[in-house]
Every structure is written in C-alpha cells, then in structure tokens.
C-alpha cells in the first residue's frame, strides 16, 4: 500500500505479510521505497519515504 502523509510531506509504503517475517522481506521493502523515491518523490519538497513491514 502506498500513502502520502500531507502533514509531513512524505510517502509511506506499507507491506502486509501473511507469513512470518523473513529478512528478504526487508530487502523487498527497500526496493519498494527506492522505487517510490525515484518515481514520485520530489527531493526539494518531500521528506524521505518511510517503509513499514508488518
């Protein structure tokens, strides 16, 4: 899921897992965050993107 937090001017990427946490999940989440930063984020205006895995 991708959200934009207006108060903080940042994107929030949330990955929901149905299985137990695997360290590979963190790498996948980093990929998603990097993709959002590259594709949508305006460096001069937005705060860094946050990734949450649960």
Protein Blocks (a to p, Z undefined) as FASTA:
>chain_A
ZZddfklopaddddddfbdcdfklmmmmmmmmmmmmmmmmcfklmccdddddZZ
